[in-house]
Amino acid sequence: MLRSDFKFIFKAIFKIVNEVKMIVIESLNYIVITVSDLERSIKFYKELFDFDVVENMGAAGQAFLKMGDMVISFVEVSGYKNSGDSKNCISFYVDEEDFDDAMDEIEETGLKIVLGPENIRKGQRVIFEDPDGNHIELSYPSID
């Protein structure tokens, strides 16, 4: 192979490598959920799921809640209500042994069930609404 052939191949490889760019993501930082009443939503998620408040910037209309490695941010928008035809959903994994207890809690609390419980992927799921109509799914097994 001639030196000019190596130069050509090197330039071609260099061009391909430089054209393929991507943003490297380390992990999910947090999920944002729009709510109409920040304090009501904080209370709902704390009482139902035992989230801890990490930061409450009530004057700015935002709060961060955490459970384990999961962080949710609520952003308050006056008059917000999730649209009835929205398919947006936050999904929480629950152990199979805890699913029936979770269903009992949902029913006892009088939360509006949107879908289920139904069988999926060798497990079950249920989707219900938070006070602003945002969909919450509880399901097992987890998706790996």
Backbone hydrogen bonds, N-H to C=O, Kabsch-Sander energy under -0.5 kcal/mol:
donor,donor_aa,acceptor,acceptor_aa,energy
5,D,2,L,-0.6
6,F,2,L,-1.6
7,K,3,R,-2.1
8,F,4,S,-2.1
9,I,5,D,-2.5
10,F,6,F,-3.0
11,K,7,K,-2.6
12,A,8,F,-2.3
13,I,9,I,-2.6
14,F,10,F,-2.8
15,K,11,K,-2.3
16,I,12,A,-2.1
17,V,13,I,-2.7
18,N,14,F,-2.2
19,E,15,K,-1.4
20,V,16,I,-1.4
21,K,19,E,-1.1
24,V,22,M,-0.5
25,I,23,I,-0.7
31,I,71,V,-1.6
33,I,73,S,-3.0
35,V,75,V,-2.5
41,S,37,D,-2.2
42,I,38,L,-2.5
43,K,39,E,-2.3
44,F,40,R,-2.3
45,Y,41,S,-2.6
46,K,42,I,-2.4
47,E,43,K,-2.6
48,L,44,F,-2.5
49,F,45,Y,-1.8
50,D,46,K,-1.6
51,F,45,Y,-1.1
52,D,66,K,-3.0
54,V,52,D,-0.6
54,V,64,F,-2.9
55,E,64,F,-1.6
57,M,55,E,-0.6
57,M,62,Q,-2.7
58,G,56,N,-0.7
60,A,57,M,-1.5
61,G,57,M,-0.9
61,G,58,G,-0.8
62,Q,57,M,-1.5
63,A,74,F,-1.9
64,F,55,E,-3.2
65,L,72,I,-3.1
66,K,52,D,-3.0
67,M,70,M,-2.3
70,M,67,M,-2.2
72,I,65,L,-2.8
73,S,31,I,-3.5
74,F,63,A,-2.6
75,V,33,I,-2.1
76,E,61,G,-3.3
77,V,35,V,-3.0
80,Y,77,V,-2.2
82,N,132,D,-2.8
86,S,83,S,-1.6
90,I,135,H,-2.0
91,S,89,C,-0.5
92,F,90,I,-0.5
92,F,137,E,-3.5
94,V,139,S,-2.2
98,D,95,D,-1.1
99,F,95,D,-0.9
99,F,96,E,-0.8
100,D,96,E,-0.5
102,A,98,D,-2.3
103,M,99,F,-2.4
104,D,100,D,-2.2
105,E,101,D,-2.2
106,I,102,A,-2.4
107,E,103,M,-2.5
108,E,104,D,-2.9
109,T,105,E,-2.2
110,G,106,I,-0.8
110,G,107,E,-0.5
111,L,106,I,-1.9
113,I,111,L,-0.6
114,V,112,K,-0.5
114,V,127,I,-2.8
115,L,127,I,-1.8
118,E,125,R,-2.3
120,I,123,G,-1.8
123,G,120,I,-3.3
124,Q,140,Y,-1.3
125,R,118,E,-1.9
126,V,138,L,-1.9
127,I,115,L,-2.8
128,F,136,I,-2.7
129,E,112,K,-1.8
130,D,134,N,-2.2
133,G,130,D,-2.3
135,H,88,N,-0.6
136,I,128,F,-3.1
137,E,90,I,-2.9
138,L,126,V,-2.3
139,S,92,F,-2.1
140,Y,124,Q,-2.1
144,D,142,S,-0.7
